[in-house]
Amino acid sequence: MKEEAGIIEDEDNKSEASEIQQFLTFSVGSEEYGVELMTIREIKGWTSTTPLPNSPNFMKGVINLRGVVIPIFDLRHRFGMGETEPNEKNVVIIISIGNKFVGILVDAVSDILNVTGEQIRPAPQVDSKIDEDFINGLISVDEKMVVVLNIDNLFDTKILEEVEEAASSSSKEVQKENSEAKENS
């Protein structure tokens, strides 16, 4: 313990404070989920998407966000809880996975949690709708549990590559149709 200028600094407390993690929490149905705050790039209201052929069934489509094409995934559908019929109350959270951006469609954003590593409990091995590889742990908050998601596993590189291929082939088809239309006029 150091004491300088009337300030007592406990080295153990200093290391615990540096381990604070922040999570953005949101709801899908009656469940609360969280993702690391540092992965969040933007939060926006629902806007319609452009569907892509040959994309995963839980992908709503893509949006153009300031010149960047971003796939939007229905988290409820991804978890096998039915498909979301989006409306103006739904929210899209744009997250960064590696060097790619994806949007997740959720019901509402809830809060930002500041927790220490000790407050994140391992998820129990149970039969649930959500693949346990998608879960990093659980945080207990005011009588409820927040499921901390592993976004790297939730949207693995294979899924993101499939989406890129679908977007690329759709783009080529549109370009081909446009050039054919120009030739015919």
C-alpha positions as CSV (number, residue, x, y, z in Angstrom):
1,M,0.0,0.0,0.0
2,K,1.3,3.5,-0.9
3,E,0.3,6.7,0.8
4,E,1.1,9.9,-1.0
5,A,-0.4,13.4,-0.3
6,G,-3.2,11.8,1.8
7,I,-4.2,9.4,-0.9
8,I,-4.1,5.8,-0.1
9,E,-3.6,3.5,-3.0
10,D,-4.0,-0.2,-2.6
11,E,-2.1,-2.1,-5.4
12,D,-4.7,-4.9,-5.4
13,N,-7.6,-2.5,-5.9
14,K,-5.7,-0.8,-8.7
15,S,-5.3,-4.1,-10.6
16,E,-9.0,-4.9,-10.0
17,A,-10.1,-1.5,-11.3
18,S,-8.0,-2.0,-14.4
19,E,-9.9,-5.3,-15.1
20,I,-13.3,-3.5,-15.5
21,Q,-15.0,-4.5,-18.7
22,Q,-17.9,-2.7,-20.3
23,F,-20.8,-4.4,-22.1
24,L,-23.6,-3.0,-24.1
25,T,-26.8,-4.9,-23.1
26,F,-29.9,-5.4,-25.3
27,S,-33.0,-7.5,-25.4
28,V,-34.3,-10.1,-27.8
29,G,-37.6,-11.3,-26.6
30,S,-37.6,-11.6,-22.9
31,E,-33.9,-12.3,-22.7
32,E,-31.0,-9.9,-22.1
33,Y,-27.7,-10.2,-23.9
34,G,-24.5,-8.3,-23.9
35,V,-21.5,-7.7,-26.2
36,E,-18.2,-6.0,-25.4
37,L,-18.7,-2.2,-25.7
38,M,-15.4,-1.8,-27.7
39,T,-16.8,-3.9,-30.5
40,I,-19.8,-1.5,-31.0
41,R,-19.4,0.9,-33.9
42,E,-22.9,2.4,-34.1
43,I,-26.4,1.9,-33.0
44,K,-29.2,2.9,-35.4
45,G,-32.9,2.4,-35.8
46,W,-34.3,-0.2,-38.2
47,T,-34.2,0.5,-41.9
48,S,-35.2,-1.8,-44.6
49,T,-32.5,-4.1,-46.0
50,T,-31.7,-5.4,-49.5
51,P,-32.1,-9.2,-49.4
52,L,-29.3,-11.2,-51.0
53,P,-29.8,-14.6,-52.7
54,N,-27.9,-17.6,-51.2
55,S,-27.4,-15.8,-47.9
56,P,-28.0,-17.6,-44.5
57,N,-31.6,-17.7,-43.5
58,F,-31.0,-15.6,-40.4
59,M,-29.6,-12.7,-42.5
60,K,-32.2,-10.0,-43.2
61,G,-30.1,-8.5,-46.0
62,V,-27.6,-5.7,-46.4
63,I,-27.6,-2.0,-45.8
64,N,-25.3,0.7,-47.2
65,L,-23.9,2.7,-44.3
66,R,-21.9,5.6,-45.6
67,G,-20.5,3.6,-48.5
68,V,-19.9,0.4,-46.6
69,V,-22.2,-2.6,-47.3
70,I,-23.1,-4.2,-44.0
71,P,-24.9,-7.5,-43.6
72,I,-27.8,-7.4,-41.0
73,F,-28.4,-10.5,-39.0
74,D,-31.7,-11.3,-37.1
75,L,-30.4,-12.4,-33.7
76,R,-33.7,-13.9,-32.7
77,H,-33.7,-16.1,-35.8
78,R,-30.0,-16.9,-35.3
79,F,-30.8,-18.3,-31.9
80,G,-33.7,-20.4,-33.3
81,M,-36.4,-18.3,-31.5
82,G,-38.4,-17.4,-34.6
83,E,-38.0,-14.6,-37.1
84,T,-38.2,-10.9,-36.2
85,E,-40.8,-8.9,-38.0
86,P,-38.8,-5.6,-37.8
87,N,-40.5,-2.3,-37.1
88,E,-39.5,1.2,-36.0
89,K,-39.0,0.0,-32.4
90,N,-36.2,-2.5,-33.4
91,V,-32.6,-1.5,-33.3
92,V,-29.6,-2.5,-35.4
93,I,-26.2,-2.6,-33.5
94,I,-23.3,-2.4,-35.9
95,I,-20.4,-4.4,-34.5
96,S,-16.8,-5.0,-35.6
97,I,-15.6,-8.5,-36.0
98,G,-12.0,-8.5,-37.0
99,N,-11.8,-6.1,-40.0
100,K,-15.5,-6.6,-41.0
101,F,-18.7,-4.9,-39.8
102,V,-22.0,-6.7,-39.2
103,G,-25.3,-5.5,-37.9
104,I,-27.4,-7.4,-35.4
105,L,-31.2,-6.8,-35.3
106,V,-32.4,-6.7,-31.7
107,D,-35.6,-5.6,-29.9
108,A,-34.1,-2.8,-27.8
109,V,-30.8,-1.5,-26.3
110,S,-30.9,-1.7,-22.5
111,D,-27.8,-0.4,-20.7
112,I,-24.0,-0.3,-20.5
113,L,-22.7,-2.5,-17.7
114,N,-19.3,-2.0,-16.0
115,V,-18.2,-5.3,-14.5
116,T,-15.0,-7.0,-13.3
117,G,-13.9,-10.3,-14.6
118,E,-15.0,-12.0,-11.3
119,Q,-18.6,-10.9,-12.0
120,I,-18.7,-12.8,-15.2
121,R,-19.8,-16.4,-14.5
122,P,-19.3,-19.3,-16.8
123,A,-22.4,-20.5,-18.6
124,P,-23.7,-23.8,-17.2
125,Q,-23.8,-26.8,-19.5
126,V,-27.5,-27.1,-20.3
127,D,-29.8,-27.9,-23.2
128,S,-30.7,-24.4,-24.5
129,K,-31.7,-22.8,-27.8
130,I,-28.4,-21.0,-28.0
131,D,-25.2,-22.9,-29.0
132,E,-22.9,-22.7,-26.0
133,D,-20.0,-21.7,-28.3
134,F,-21.9,-18.4,-28.7
135,I,-21.7,-17.6,-25.0
136,N,-18.8,-16.2,-23.1
137,G,-20.5,-16.1,-19.7
138,L,-23.3,-14.7,-17.6
139,I,-23.6,-11.5,-15.6
140,S,-26.2,-11.3,-12.7
141,V,-27.8,-7.8,-12.7
142,D,-30.8,-6.9,-10.4
143,E,-32.6,-10.3,-10.3
144,K,-31.9,-11.1,-14.0
145,M,-29.1,-12.7,-16.0
146,V,-27.3,-11.1,-19.0
147,V,-25.9,-13.6,-21.5
148,V,-22.5,-12.3,-22.7
149,L,-22.2,-13.3,-26.3
150,N,-19.0,-14.4,-28.1
151,I,-19.5,-12.5,-31.4
152,D,-16.5,-14.1,-33.0
153,N,-18.2,-17.5,-32.8
154,L,-21.6,-16.1,-33.4
155,F,-20.5,-14.8,-36.8
156,D,-17.6,-16.9,-37.7
157,T,-15.4,-16.2,-40.8
158,K,-17.1,-18.9,-42.8
159,I,-20.5,-17.2,-42.5
160,L,-19.0,-13.7,-43.2
161,E,-17.3,-15.1,-46.3
162,E,-20.5,-16.7,-47.5
163,V,-22.2,-13.3,-47.1
164,E,-19.4,-11.5,-49.0
165,E,-19.7,-14.1,-51.9
166,A,-23.5,-13.6,-52.0
167,A,-23.0,-9.8,-52.1
168,S,-20.3,-10.0,-54.7
169,S,-22.3,-12.3,-57.0
170,S,-25.4,-10.1,-56.6
171,S,-23.4,-7.0,-57.4
172,K,-22.0,-8.7,-60.5
173,E,-25.5,-9.7,-61.6
174,V,-26.8,-6.2,-61.2
175,Q,-23.8,-4.8,-63.2
176,K,-24.4,-7.4,-65.9
177,E,-28.1,-6.4,-66.1
178,N,-27.2,-2.7,-66.2
179,S,-24.7,-3.2,-69.1
180,E,-27.2,-5.3,-71.0
181,A,-29.9,-2.7,-70.6
182,K,-27.5,0.0,-71.9
183,E,-26.6,-2.1,-74.9
184,N,-30.3,-2.7,-75.7
185,S,-31.2,1.0,-75.5
